[in-house]
Amino acid sequence: MNSKKGSLMPVSRLCVDLKALAGNLKALKGQCSPDILLMAVVKANAYGHGAVPVAKTALANGASFLAVARVHEALELREAGISAPLLLFGDVDPSQVEWLSSHDVRVSLGSFDAAREIAGVACGCGHELKVHIKVDTGMGRLGVVIPDRSGSADESDSAIDDITRIISLQSIHVEGIYTHFANADVVDKSHVSGQLERFNHLLLALEQRGIKPAICHAANSAAIMEIPQGHFNMVRAGIAMYGLWPSDQVGRDIVNLDPVMSVTSKIIHLKDVPSGFGISYGTTHVTKSPTRIATVPIGYADGYSRLLSSKGEMLVKGVRCPVVGRVCMDYTMIDVGHVHDVAVGDGVVVMGRQGDQQITADEIARHINTINYEIVCSFNRRMPLVVNFEI
C-alpha cells in the first residue's frame, strides 16, 4: 500500500496473521494420519479473513483441497490464479455448469433429480464435471437422505439406488462422497456415532456394488480434533484453522490454536464530561461521575454489532474500556476515564491482544448470545484487510 493511498484508508482495520494461520493448519494436520488429505474451508471470504491470502497460505501449509459455498467465491479464487482442487458445497444453477466444468470446480450433488439435470447440461460442455455426492446422515440440510438402520430396507435401498444412478450418469465423474456432522462439537457424541454408523453402512453397501469413490470425507474442525474414526481419507478444516474453537465443549488441550484475526482502530475524539451526561442515541447511558469519553470510528456498518451497546469492551493502552451507549452505524463510544495519559490517536484493540489483555471473538459472542463464527464473519470489507499486521 503506497503512502498516499494508505493515508486515505479508514483507521479501523481488520488484521490477519497468516503466520498464525499456518501454525494452526500444521497443528490440525498433526491430528491426522500422514496419508489423510486436508481441505481448507474458505467460504464466506474465508470466514471474514480474506479468501485469497488465506487460500494461498493454506495450500502452502498442508492443504490439498479448498472449499467454498457460492459460485462467486470459486470465481474469486480462480481469477486470483489459484488452480488447486476446489469443491463447491452449495447449490448449482444449470447456467453455471459450463464455467464450473471448464475451471475444474467440483460440484456437490445431493439428489438424483438435481444430478440428472446438471449432467444433462454438462454433456454439451466438452469437459467432464467432477462431483462429490453429499449424503444426509443426520444434519437435515442437504444431501441424499441415508435413513437410520432401524428403518425399512426399502428406504435404505432407495438411497443407495439413487447414489448408484448418480454415479452412472454420463459426463460427470464422481470423485468423492461426503457427509456433515451436526453435533461433533458437543461432549455427547451419540448423535455423531449414529451418523458415522449410517455413513459407514452406506460406504460398505456401495463397495458391495463395486462403487468406491476416491475421496471420502466427513470430519469438520471438531471431528478432526476429537473423532479420528471420522477422518476417512480427507478432513475439512473450517473454524479451527482460523484459531477459534468450534464450541466450549471441545477440549482446549488437544491442540494449540492461535486466533488469526484481530480488529484495531484509533481514538479520534476525546471529551471530558460531568456526571449525568448522556451518551449516544436514546441517551441509554448516563455517566454516574465525571469521566472521559473516547469516540472510536467503528460501528455496526463495519460489523461491530449494535447488540454490544453498553456491553462490549475495547482495549486502550492495555486497559479494558467499556462501550457506553448505543453503538452507532459509524462510531462507538468507550469510557477511558480510568486510562492514564490517553490521547487522540491512541490505538484501540476492538478484538485481539494488547499488553497482557485480550478480547476474543468468543468473549464478544457471549455478550450478544451468538457464536465466534458469526463474529468473525460479520466484520466486513468496509475496513481494509491488513495481512500480518502487528499491534
ZAMI-685624 format. One line per field, with one value per residue (C-alpha): residue number from 1; residue in one letter; x, y, z. Coordinates in nm, 2 decimals, decimal comma. Layout:
N
zami: c(NUM_...)
nukol: c(A_...)
c1: c(X_...)
c2: c(Y_...)
c3: c(Z_...)
end
This chain:
391
zami: c(1_2_3_4_5_6_7_8_9_10_11_12_13_14_15_16_17_18_19_20_21_22_23_24_25_26_27_28_29_30_31_32_33_34_35_36_37_38_39_40_41_42_43_44_45_46_47_48_49_50_51_52_53_54_55_56_57_58_59_60_61_62_63_64_65_66_67_68_69_70_71_72_73_74_75_76_77_78_79_80_81_82_83_84_85_86_87_88_89_90_91_92_93_94_95_96_97_98_99_100_101_102_103_104_105_106_107_108_109_110_111_112_113_114_115_116_117_118_119_120_121_122_123_124_125_126_127_128_129_130_131_132_133_134_135_136_137_138_139_140_141_142_143_144_145_146_147_148_149_150_151_152_153_154_155_156_157_158_159_160_161_162_163_164_165_166_167_168_169_170_171_172_173_174_175_176_177_178_179_180_181_182_183_184_185_186_187_188_189_190_191_192_193_194_195_196_197_198_199_200_201_202_203_204_205_206_207_208_209_210_211_212_213_214_215_216_217_218_219_220_221_222_223_224_225_226_227_228_229_230_231_232_233_234_235_236_237_238_239_240_241_242_243_244_245_246_247_248_249_250_251_252_253_254_255_256_257_258_259_260_261_262_263_264_265_266_267_268_269_270_271_272_273_274_275_276_277_278_279_280_281_282_283_284_285_286_287_288_289_290_291_292_293_294_295_296_297_298_299_300_301_302_303_304_305_306_307_308_309_310_311_312_313_314_315_316_317_318_319_320_321_322_323_324_325_326_327_328_329_330_331_332_333_334_335_336_337_338_339_340_341_342_343_344_345_346_347_348_349_350_351_352_353_354_355_356_357_358_359_360_361_362_363_364_365_366_367_368_369_370_371_372_373_374_375_376_377_378_379_380_381_382_383_384_385_386_387_388_389_390_391)
nukol: c(M_N_S_K_K_G_S_L_M_P_V_S_R_L_C_V_D_L_K_A_L_A_G_N_L_K_A_L_K_G_Q_C_S_P_D_I_L_L_M_A_V_V_K_A_N_A_Y_G_H_G_A_V_P_V_A_K_T_A_L_A_N_G_A_S_F_L_A_V_A_R_V_H_E_A_L_E_L_R_E_A_G_I_S_A_P_L_L_L_F_G_D_V_D_P_S_Q_V_E_W_L_S_S_H_D_V_R_V_S_L_G_S_F_D_A_A_R_E_I_A_G_V_A_C_G_C_G_H_E_L_K_V_H_I_K_V_D_T_G_M_G_R_L_G_V_V_I_P_D_R_S_G_S_A_D_E_S_D_S_A_I_D_D_I_T_R_I_I_S_L_Q_S_I_H_V_E_G_I_Y_T_H_F_A_N_A_D_V_V_D_K_S_H_V_S_G_Q_L_E_R_F_N_H_L_L_L_A_L_E_Q_R_G_I_K_P_A_I_C_H_A_A_N_S_A_A_I_M_E_I_P_Q_G_H_F_N_M_V_R_A_G_I_A_M_Y_G_L_W_P_S_D_Q_V_G_R_D_I_V_N_L_D_P_V_M_S_V_T_S_K_I_I_H_L_K_D_V_P_S_G_F_G_I_S_Y_G_T_T_H_V_T_K_S_P_T_R_I_A_T_V_P_I_G_Y_A_D_G_Y_S_R_L_L_S_S_K_G_E_M_L_V_K_G_V_R_C_P_V_V_G_R_V_C_M_D_Y_T_M_I_D_V_G_H_V_H_D_V_A_V_G_D_G_V_V_V_M_G_R_Q_G_D_Q_Q_I_T_A_D_E_I_A_R_H_I_N_T_I_N_Y_E_I_V_C_S_F_N_R_R_M_P_L_V_V_N_F_E_I)
c1: c(0,00_0,16_0,17_-0,08_-0,33_-0,27_-0,35_-0,69_-0,78_-1,01_-0,82_-1,02_-0,85_-0,92_-0,58_-0,50_-0,19_-0,10_0,17_-0,09_-0,30_0,00_0,06_-0,30_-0,30_0,01_-0,13_-0,45_-0,26_-0,07_-0,40_-0,44_-0,25_0,01_-0,19_-0,51_-0,58_-0,68_-0,95_-0,93_-1,28_-1,25_-1,62_-1,77_-1,45_-1,26_-1,48_-1,41_-1,03_-0,98_-1,03_-0,73_-0,45_-0,60_-0,63_-0,27_-0,14_-0,35_-0,22_0,14_0,09_-0,06_-0,40_-0,46_-0,82_-1,02_-1,40_-1,65_-2,02_-2,11_-2,01_-1,88_-1,64_-1,50_-1,47_-1,27_-1,01_-0,98_-0,93_-0,66_-0,47_-0,54_-0,57_-0,59_-0,88_-1,19_-1,52_-1,84_-2,06_-2,37_-2,63_-2,56_-2,77_-2,76_-2,63_-2,32_-2,22_-2,01_-1,79_-1,76_-1,65_-1,41_-1,25_-1,22_-1,45_-1,60_-1,98_-2,18_-2,48_-2,74_-3,02_-3,07_-3,30_-3,05_-2,77_-2,96_-3,03_-2,67_-2,53_-2,76_-2,61_-2,26_-2,30_-2,27_-1,98_-1,69_-1,54_-1,61_-1,77_-1,61_-1,86_-1,88_-2,21_-2,34_-2,53_-2,75_-2,68_-2,85_-2,78_-3,11_-2,99_-2,86_-2,79_-2,93_-3,10_-2,95_-3,20_-3,13_-3,06_-3,37_-3,58_-3,71_-3,48_-3,67_-3,57_-3,20_-3,21_-3,37_-3,09_-2,82_-3,01_-3,01_-2,64_-2,57_-2,78_-2,59_-2,26_-2,39_-2,47_-2,28_-2,05_-1,99_-1,72_-1,79_-1,46_-1,59_-1,87_-1,92_-2,15_-2,16_-2,18_-2,45_-2,31_-1,94_-1,87_-2,06_-1,94_-2,21_-2,10_-2,40_-2,55_-2,22_-2,19_-2,53_-2,42_-2,09_-2,28_-2,51_-2,22_-2,01_-2,30_-2,36_-1,99_-2,00_-2,32_-2,17_-1,85_-2,05_-2,19_-1,83_-1,85_-1,57_-1,52_-1,16_-1,23_-1,44_-1,48_-1,69_-1,48_-1,52_-1,29_-1,43_-1,41_-1,05_-0,97_-1,20_-1,33_-1,04_-1,27_-1,45_-1,13_-1,17_-0,92_-0,99_-1,08_-1,23_-1,08_-1,30_-1,33_-1,02_-0,78_-0,87_-0,76_-1,11_-1,27_-1,59_-1,75_-1,68_-1,74_-1,44_-1,13_-0,88_-0,59_-0,60_-0,41_-0,27_-0,46_-0,39_-0,65_-0,58_-0,80_-0,78_-0,95_-0,78_-0,87_-0,78_-0,93_-1,05_-1,22_-1,20_-1,42_-1,43_-1,79_-1,96_-2,18_-2,53_-2,41_-2,60_-2,41_-2,53_-2,88_-3,15_-2,91_-2,93_-2,61_-2,58_-2,25_-2,25_-1,95_-1,72_-1,52_-1,36_-1,53_-1,35_-1,50_-1,38_-1,46_-1,61_-1,98_-2,24_-2,18_-1,83_-1,97_-1,94_-2,28_-2,53_-2,61_-2,27_-2,42_-2,32_-2,20_-1,87_-1,52_-1,22_-0,85_-0,67_-0,31_-0,37_-0,67_-1,02_-1,26_-1,64_-1,86_-2,10_-2,43_-2,56_-2,32_-2,38_-2,35_-2,00_-1,89_-1,87_-1,80_-1,59_-1,52_-1,15_-1,17_-0,95_-0,68_-0,37_-0,25_-0,50_-0,49_-0,64_-0,46_-0,40_-0,45_-0,76_-0,80_-1,16_-1,07_-0,73_-0,44_-0,29_-0,04_-0,15_-0,52_-0,71_-1,06_-1,16_-1,43_-1,57_-1,60_-1,77_-2,00_-2,10_-2,20_-2,46_-2,56_-2,41_-2,10_-1,75_-1,82_-2,07_-1,84_-1,55_-1,78_-1,96_-1,66_-1,66_-1,47_-1,56_-1,24_-0,92_-0,76_-0,41_-0,21_0,04_-0,03_0,15_-0,05)
c2: c(0,00_0,33_0,62_0,83_0,55_0,45_0,79_0,77_0,44_0,41_0,39_0,08_-0,22_-0,60_-0,76_-1,11_-1,30_-1,56_-1,70_-1,80_-1,95_-2,16_-2,28_-2,37_-2,57_-2,76_-2,84_-2,97_-3,18_-3,32_-3,47_-3,68_-3,97_-3,86_-4,00_-3,81_-3,50_-3,17_-2,95_-2,58_-2,43_-2,07_-2,00_-1,66_-1,48_-1,73_-1,67_-1,30_-1,34_-1,28_-1,58_-1,53_-1,48_-1,75_-2,00_-1,94_-1,98_-2,29_-2,46_-2,37_-2,53_-2,87_-2,82_-3,02_-2,90_-2,58_-2,55_-2,26_-2,23_-2,00_-1,99_-1,63_-1,75_-2,01_-1,74_-1,51_-1,79_-1,89_-1,53_-1,50_-1,77_-2,05_-2,37_-2,62_-2,87_-2,68_-2,81_-2,61_-2,70_-2,50_-2,54_-2,50_-2,34_-2,52_-2,19_-2,22_-2,57_-2,48_-2,24_-2,49_-2,77_-2,57_-2,43_-2,77_-2,68_-2,99_-2,97_-3,11_-3,32_-3,41_-3,57_-3,78_-3,52_-3,24_-3,47_-3,57_-3,20_-3,10_-3,40_-3,31_-2,97_-3,10_-3,32_-3,02_-2,86_-3,06_-3,10_-3,38_-3,24_-3,37_-3,41_-3,51_-3,67_-3,52_-3,75_-3,65_-3,88_-3,66_-3,29_-3,24_-2,97_-3,10_-3,44_-3,78_-3,89_-4,20_-4,35_-4,49_-4,87_-4,92_-4,80_-5,01_-5,19_-5,03_-4,68_-4,78_-4,95_-4,64_-4,41_-4,65_-4,68_-4,30_-4,28_-4,56_-4,39_-4,06_-4,24_-4,40_-4,06_-3,96_-3,65_-3,64_-3,81_-3,89_-3,82_-3,81_-3,87_-3,69_-3,61_-3,34_-3,39_-3,19_-3,24_-3,31_-3,01_-3,14_-3,37_-3,63_-3,80_-4,03_-3,84_-3,84_-4,22_-4,27_-4,06_-4,25_-4,58_-4,47_-4,34_-4,65_-4,87_-4,67_-4,70_-5,08_-5,12_-4,92_-5,11_-5,43_-5,29_-5,22_-4,85_-4,68_-4,31_-4,20_-3,94_-3,98_-3,71_-3,63_-3,46_-3,09_-2,90_-3,06_-3,41_-3,35_-3,30_-3,55_-3,81_-3,98_-4,26_-3,99_-3,88_-4,13_-4,01_-3,63_-3,39_-3,04_-2,77_-2,47_-2,26_-2,42_-2,32_-1,96_-2,02_-2,05_-2,34_-2,50_-2,47_-2,45_-2,83_-2,92_-2,99_-2,70_-2,92_-3,13_-2,88_-2,53_-2,27_-1,90_-1,65_-1,53_-1,22_-0,90_-0,57_-0,24_0,13_0,46_0,72_1,01_1,23_1,28_1,48_1,53_1,50_1,56_1,32_1,29_1,32_1,12_0,92_0,83_0,77_0,75_0,85_0,50_0,55_0,84_0,89_0,83_1,05_1,28_1,09_1,10_0,96_0,85_0,80_0,51_0,51_0,16_0,08_-0,17_-0,09_-0,23_-0,55_-0,43_-0,54_-0,29_-0,55_-0,46_-0,13_-0,08_-0,44_-0,47_-0,36_-0,24_-0,21_0,12_0,11_-0,25_-0,14_-0,27_0,02_-0,03_0,05_0,32_0,40_0,27_0,15_0,38_0,30_0,45_0,52_0,36_0,54_0,40_0,52_0,59_0,79_0,53_0,52_0,72_0,98_0,88_1,09_1,13_0,89_0,62_0,27_0,08_-0,30_-0,40_-0,77_-0,91_-0,87_-0,56_-0,59_-0,87_-0,83_-1,00_-0,96_-1,27_-1,35_-1,58_-1,30_-1,08_-1,36_-1,42_-1,06_-1,09_-1,46_-1,59_-1,79_-1,69_-1,79_-1,51_-1,25_-1,30_-1,34_-1,01_-0,78_-0,67_-0,51_-0,16_-0,20_-0,26_-0,60_-0,58_-0,90_-0,99_-0,66_-0,62_-0,45)
c3: c(0,00_-0,11_0,14_-0,04_-0,07_0,29_0,41_0,26_0,42_0,73_1,06_1,17_1,03_1,00_1,07_0,96_1,09_0,82_1,04_1,30_1,02_0,90_1,25_1,31_0,98_1,07_1,42_1,27_1,01_1,31_1,44_1,13_0,98_0,72_0,43_0,51_0,29_0,44_0,28_0,38_0,40_0,27_0,22_0,33_0,24_0,45_0,75_0,70_0,69_0,32_0,08_-0,15_0,11_0,33_0,04_-0,07_0,28_0,34_0,02_0,13_0,47_0,42_0,25_-0,07_-0,14_-0,09_-0,04_-0,09_-0,06_-0,35_-0,72_-0,70_-0,42_-0,66_-0,93_-0,70_-0,63_-0,99_-1,10_-0,84_-1,02_-0,76_-0,95_-0,66_-0,64_-0,53_-0,40_-0,42_-0,12_-0,23_-0,50_-0,87_-1,13_-1,47_-1,63_-1,42_-1,52_-1,82_-1,62_-1,33_-1,56_-1,76_-1,44_-1,27_-0,98_-0,81_-0,76_-0,47_-0,58_-0,32_-0,52_-0,83_-0,99_-0,95_-1,07_-1,38_-1,47_-1,41_-1,60_-1,89_-1,92_-1,87_-2,18_-2,40_-2,23_-2,36_-2,01_-1,76_-1,45_-1,13_-0,84_-0,48_-0,37_-0,05_0,18_0,47_0,77_1,02_0,95_0,79_0,54_0,21_0,05_-0,03_0,29_0,44_0,68_1,03_1,00_1,22_0,92_0,64_0,40_0,11_0,23_0,26_-0,08_-0,24_-0,12_-0,24_-0,57_-0,61_-0,55_-0,79_-1,06_-1,00_-1,05_-1,37_-1,53_-1,84_-1,84_-1,47_-1,27_-0,90_-0,73_-0,38_-0,13_0,20_0,49_0,76_1,14_1,32_1,67_1,66_1,89_2,19_2,46_2,39_2,07_2,04_1,75_1,57_1,63_1,46_1,17_1,14_1,15_0,87_0,66_0,71_0,62_0,30_0,20_0,26_0,06_-0,23_-0,22_-0,25_-0,57_-0,69_-0,62_-0,42_-0,47_-0,44_-0,17_0,13_0,39_0,70_0,97_1,04_1,28_1,60_1,44_1,33_1,70_1,87_1,63_1,45_1,32_1,12_0,93_0,64_0,38_0,39_0,66_0,63_0,85_0,90_1,22_1,38_1,11_1,20_1,56_1,70_1,88_1,74_2,08_2,45_2,47_2,25_2,46_2,46_2,55_2,23_2,00_2,02_1,82_1,78_1,66_1,31_1,31_1,52_1,47_1,55_1,54_1,70_1,92_1,70_1,96_2,34_2,57_2,95_3,07_3,40_3,59_3,45_3,09_2,83_2,56_2,21_2,06_2,31_2,59_2,72_2,91_3,16_3,34_3,71_3,77_3,58_3,32_2,98_2,67_2,36_2,02_1,80_1,43_1,41_1,42_1,31_0,94_0,99_1,16_1,52_1,64_1,78_2,04_2,20_2,31_2,68_2,69_2,49_2,58_2,39_2,49_2,52_2,65_2,75_2,97_2,93_2,85_2,84_2,55_2,67_2,50_2,17_1,90_1,60_1,23_1,21_1,57_1,91_2,24_2,52_2,87_2,91_3,23_3,41_3,15_3,22_2,97_2,70_2,38_2,04_1,80_2,06_1,93_2,02_2,00_1,93_1,91_1,98_2,22_2,37_2,65_2,88_2,80_2,52_2,38_2,19_1,94_2,20_2,45_2,20_2,11_2,47_2,51_2,23_2,27_1,95_1,83_1,73_1,37_1,34_1,50_1,25_0,95_1,04_1,03_0,67_0,38_0,48_0,68_0,49_0,53_0,67_0,65_0,92_1,09_1,43_1,70)
end
